[in-house]
Amino acid sequence: MILYFFCPKFTLVGFSGDGLLRIWLSFLFFLITTISFAYVPDVLPPMEDPMLMTVWGESQELNTVNYFCGTLFIARDYSPGATLEQMKMGAGFGKAKESEGDIFYHFYTAGTRYRTLIVIAGGGSEKHLEDIARVEEMAVEIKKENGLVMIIDIDVDDSGDDSIKAEFARRLIPLTDAVVFAGSSSENYASALYEDSPIVLKLSIVVDLLIVFERDFGGGRCCD
């Protein structure tokens, strides 16, 4: 609604309303990056290709993360419910065919062993308790080859069961190289982080992920 207030449906100097909207979005992203860069001090460890992103828990910001990744052309395979068996098939799960909800980066060589696992974590409820094992198995497999495991927590509402999130942290943190809290609380990770020491990056708002993705994940903007 706010964007359409600034970019109404009219034509000005050869630009349609949609064209103006794209220009406004590009300007907005540039402005956010310029202002926020100084507030994101810690650099994450290098991402190694191929990269697989999966999801644990639920969050209203999941679409935001996917939008940022698409905008920045981040090289990744994305499968919310990826399993250990699928991950072992390698990039594109060993084939070019996409399943519903999955996104495969077509420039990866199909079947190449994954080197980075990114877990997008939301709020956990009872139904997500058993799903911890799925993510844990995948993390163990990645670490066998000295790959990188990262958690990006986007549980901005601190929703779900705290004890289940704490269990997720207890089992995943020992396998994790870096944790990013994007507008979310680190409270349920406290005991696990105390015992182990991955890189921890705390962002005040989810939109700061845009800067982190562009700086540490590479790629480039779609509208540059």
C-alpha positions as CSV (number, residue, x, y, z in Angstrom):
1,M,0.0,0.0,0.0
2,I,2.8,2.4,0.9
3,L,4.7,1.6,-2.3
4,Y,1.6,2.4,-4.4
5,F,1.2,5.7,-2.6
6,F,4.6,6.7,-3.9
7,C,4.2,4.9,-7.2
8,P,0.6,5.4,-8.4
9,K,-0.6,3.9,-11.7
10,F,0.3,6.6,-14.2
11,T,2.8,7.3,-16.9
12,L,5.5,9.9,-16.4
13,V,8.3,10.6,-18.9
14,G,7.9,7.3,-20.6
15,F,7.7,5.2,-17.4
16,S,4.6,3.2,-16.5
17,G,3.4,2.8,-12.9
18,D,5.0,-0.7,-12.8
19,G,8.3,0.8,-14.1
20,L,8.2,3.4,-11.4
21,L,7.5,0.8,-8.7
22,R,10.6,-1.2,-9.8
23,I,12.7,2.0,-9.7
24,W,11.4,2.8,-6.2
25,L,12.1,-0.7,-5.0
26,S,15.7,-0.6,-6.3
27,F,16.2,2.8,-4.7
28,L,14.8,1.5,-1.4
29,F,17.1,-1.5,-1.4
30,F,20.1,0.7,-2.2
31,L,19.1,3.1,0.6
32,I,18.7,0.3,3.1
33,T,22.1,-1.2,2.2
34,T,23.8,2.2,2.5
35,I,22.3,3.0,5.9
36,S,22.5,-0.4,7.4
37,F,26.0,-1.6,6.3
38,A,27.7,0.0,9.3
39,Y,25.3,-1.9,11.7
40,V,26.2,-5.4,10.5
41,P,29.8,-5.7,11.8
42,D,30.5,-9.5,11.8
43,V,31.4,-11.3,8.5
44,L,30.2,-14.8,8.2
45,P,32.4,-17.7,7.1
46,P,32.7,-18.2,3.3
47,M,29.8,-20.0,1.7
48,E,30.8,-23.0,-0.4
49,D,28.9,-24.2,-3.4
50,P,26.7,-26.1,-3.8
51,M,24.4,-24.7,-1.1
52,L,21.2,-26.3,0.2
53,M,18.6,-24.3,2.2
54,T,16.0,-26.1,4.2
55,V,13.4,-25.0,6.8
56,W,12.7,-26.0,10.4
57,G,9.7,-24.6,12.2
58,E,7.3,-21.8,11.0
59,S,7.7,-18.1,10.5
60,Q,5.8,-15.4,8.8
61,E,9.1,-14.0,7.4
62,L,9.9,-17.1,5.3
63,N,8.6,-15.4,2.2
64,T,10.8,-12.4,3.0
65,V,14.0,-14.6,3.0
66,N,13.0,-16.2,-0.3
67,Y,12.3,-12.8,-1.8
68,F,15.8,-11.5,-0.8
69,C,17.5,-14.6,-2.1
70,G,15.7,-14.3,-5.5
71,T,16.4,-10.6,-5.7
72,L,20.1,-11.1,-5.1
73,F,20.4,-14.2,-7.3
74,I,21.9,-16.2,-4.5
75,A,23.1,-19.6,-5.7
76,R,21.2,-22.1,-3.7
77,D,19.0,-25.2,-3.8
78,Y,15.9,-24.6,-1.7
79,S,13.8,-27.4,-0.3
80,P,11.8,-26.8,2.8
81,G,11.4,-30.5,3.6
82,A,14.7,-31.9,2.2
83,T,15.7,-35.2,3.7
84,L,19.1,-36.8,4.3
85,E,18.5,-39.3,1.4
86,Q,17.7,-36.4,-1.0
87,M,20.7,-34.4,0.2
88,K,23.0,-37.4,-0.5
89,M,21.8,-37.3,-4.1
90,G,23.7,-34.0,-4.5
91,A,22.8,-30.7,-6.1
92,G,19.4,-30.7,-7.8
93,F,18.9,-34.0,-5.9
94,G,20.8,-35.5,-8.7
95,K,18.4,-34.4,-11.4
96,A,17.0,-31.3,-12.9
97,K,13.3,-31.9,-12.1
98,E,11.8,-29.6,-9.5
99,S,9.2,-30.7,-7.0
100,E,6.5,-28.5,-5.5
101,G,8.0,-25.9,-3.2
102,D,11.5,-26.7,-4.2
103,I,13.9,-24.4,-6.1
104,F,17.0,-25.7,-7.8
105,Y,19.9,-23.6,-9.0
106,H,20.3,-24.8,-12.6
107,F,23.9,-23.8,-12.9
108,Y,24.9,-26.4,-10.3
109,T,26.2,-29.6,-11.7
110,A,23.5,-32.1,-10.8
111,G,24.7,-34.7,-8.3
112,T,27.6,-32.6,-6.9
113,R,27.9,-33.1,-3.1
114,Y,26.6,-30.2,-1.1
115,R,29.2,-28.1,0.8
116,T,26.9,-25.7,2.7
117,L,23.6,-26.3,4.6
118,I,21.5,-23.3,5.6
119,V,18.7,-24.0,8.1
120,I,16.0,-21.3,8.1
121,A,14.5,-21.6,11.6
122,G,11.1,-20.3,12.8
123,G,9.0,-21.0,15.8
124,G,8.8,-24.7,16.9
125,S,5.7,-26.4,18.1
126,E,5.0,-30.0,19.1
127,K,4.7,-31.1,15.5
128,H,8.2,-29.8,14.8
129,L,9.9,-31.8,17.6
130,E,10.4,-34.9,15.5
131,D,11.6,-32.8,12.6
132,I,14.7,-31.8,14.5
133,A,16.1,-35.3,13.7
134,R,15.8,-34.6,9.9
135,V,17.8,-31.4,10.1
136,E,20.3,-32.9,12.6
137,E,21.1,-35.8,10.3
138,M,21.7,-33.5,7.3
139,A,24.0,-31.3,9.4
140,V,26.0,-34.4,10.5
141,E,26.4,-35.4,6.9
142,I,27.6,-32.0,5.8
143,K,30.2,-31.9,8.7
144,K,31.6,-35.3,7.6
145,E,33.2,-33.5,4.7
146,N,34.1,-30.3,6.7
147,G,31.2,-28.5,5.1
148,L,29.5,-25.4,6.5
149,V,26.3,-25.4,8.6
150,M,24.5,-22.2,9.4
151,I,21.2,-21.4,11.2
152,I,19.3,-18.3,10.3
153,D,16.6,-17.8,12.9
154,I,13.7,-15.6,11.7
155,D,11.2,-16.3,14.6
156,V,10.5,-12.6,14.9
157,D,7.4,-13.2,17.1
158,D,9.1,-15.6,19.4
159,S,6.3,-17.9,18.7
160,G,6.1,-21.6,19.4
161,D,7.2,-23.7,22.4
162,D,10.4,-22.4,24.1
163,S,11.4,-25.9,25.2
164,I,11.2,-27.2,21.7
165,K,13.3,-24.4,20.3
166,A,15.8,-25.0,23.1
167,E,16.0,-28.7,22.1
168,F,16.5,-27.7,18.5
169,A,19.4,-25.4,19.6
170,R,20.9,-28.1,21.9
171,R,21.1,-30.6,19.1
172,L,22.1,-28.3,16.2
173,I,24.5,-25.8,17.7
174,P,27.3,-28.3,18.2
175,L,27.1,-28.9,14.5
176,T,26.8,-25.3,13.5
177,D,29.5,-22.9,12.3
178,A,27.4,-19.7,12.4
179,V,24.0,-18.5,13.8
180,V,22.2,-15.4,12.5
181,F,19.3,-14.0,14.6
182,A,17.3,-11.8,12.3
183,G,14.9,-9.8,14.5
184,S,14.5,-12.9,16.7
185,S,15.5,-13.7,20.3
186,S,18.6,-15.7,21.1
187,E,17.3,-16.6,24.6
188,N,16.4,-20.2,23.8
189,Y,19.9,-20.8,22.4
190,A,21.6,-19.4,25.5
191,S,22.7,-22.6,27.1
192,A,23.8,-24.2,23.9
193,L,25.8,-21.2,22.8
194,Y,27.5,-21.1,26.2
195,E,28.9,-24.6,25.7
196,D,29.8,-24.2,22.0
197,S,31.1,-21.2,20.1
198,P,29.9,-20.7,16.6
199,I,29.9,-17.3,15.0
200,V,26.9,-15.4,16.3
201,L,25.4,-12.4,14.3
202,K,22.4,-10.5,15.8
203,L,20.4,-8.4,13.4
204,S,17.8,-6.0,14.8
205,I,15.4,-6.5,12.0
206,V,14.8,-9.1,9.3
207,V,15.5,-6.6,6.5
208,D,19.1,-6.5,7.6
209,L,19.4,-9.9,6.0
210,L,19.5,-8.2,2.7
211,I,22.8,-6.6,3.6
212,V,24.2,-9.9,5.0
213,F,23.1,-11.9,1.9
214,E,24.6,-9.4,-0.5
215,R,27.9,-9.1,1.4
216,D,28.6,-12.7,2.5
217,F,26.6,-14.8,0.0
218,G,27.6,-13.0,-3.2
219,G,25.4,-12.8,-6.3
220,G,24.3,-9.3,-7.1
221,R,21.1,-7.3,-7.4
222,C,18.6,-8.1,-10.1
223,C,18.0,-4.4,-10.8
224,D,21.6,-3.0,-10.8
